[in-house]
Amino acid sequence: MLTGKQKSFLKSQAHEMQPIIQIGKGLVSQTVIDTVSKALEARELIKISVLQNCLAEPKEIATVIAEQTDAHVVQVIGRVMILYKKSSKPTHQTITRKLPK
């Protein structure tokens, strides 16, 4: 579980990021889960946008993705969500090294 201080830090790190994954009409398929999982392993912190034609609520989508990838939902604002997961590879742990305790 992330503390308030950690969430605040992660939000500041994600502020300048662009969404790297978009979710549309197809909702959350296994392909989306696999893509998110790989992106989290490589980057630790990602933004995902939910397109207007998606029928599900962004908060529900964020919860489903986080459960299936063992990630943390940092924030959901409008149709954009921020997810964090510590990478298993030490060389990819750039965000985790800076994360406040």
N, C-alpha and C positions, 0 to 999 in steps of 0.2 A: 504494500500500500504506500502511496506517495503522500508525503507531508505537504502542507500548504506552501512551505518555503520551496520545496522541490518542484511543485506544480508551477509556482510563480517563475522559477528559473527556466523551466522547460518552455513555458509560454513565451518568455523573452527570447529564447533561442529560436523558436519557431516563427516568430513575428515576421521575419523577412523571407521565410521559405514560401515557395509556391507549391500548391497541391500536386503530387506526383501520380495520384490515382484518382480516377473519376468513377463514380457508381451511378448507373442510369437505370433504365427500365428493367434490366435483368436482375436487379437487386444483388444480393451477396451469394455468388456462386462459389464453387470450390476453386475455380481459377482465380477469383478475386482474393480469396483467403490465401492461396499459395503465393500470389504476387505480393500481398501485404506482408506476409511472413518473410519472404526474401528481402523485401525493402527494409523491414525492421532489423533484420540481421545485419544488413550492410550499413544502415544509417542510424539506427536506434530511435530516431525521432522523425516522424513523417506527418504530412498533411494529406487529407483525403477530402475531396469535394463530392457532394451529392448533387446530381443534375436535377433540373426542374421537373423532368418527366418521371422521376422516381416517385413511386407511390408511398413508400415507407418513410417514417420519421427519421431524421439524421441521428437522433439520440438512440433510437432502437438499433439502427445499423451499427453505430459505434459500439454498443454493448455486445452485439452478436460477434462482430469482428474481434473485439478485445478478448472475449471468452474463447474463441476458436484459435487465437494466436498467442494466448497467454500474455497479452499486452495490457497496458494501463491507458485508460482514456484520460488524457490531460485536460481537454476542453472540447466542447462542441458549441460553436457560435454560428447561428444561422444554418447554412448548408456545408459548413467546413468543420472537420474534426481533426484533432491532433492526437496521435497515438505515440506511446513510448514503450520500448522494451529493451532491456539490457542485452547487448550482443553477447553471444557465447565465445566470440573470437576477440581476444585482447587487442588486436590491431584495429578493430572497428569500434572500440569503446571510447570514442572521443567525447561524447556527451556524458557518459557515466563517470568519467574521471573528473569532470567539472561539477557534477551534481552535488549540491550541499547535503550534508548529513542530517 
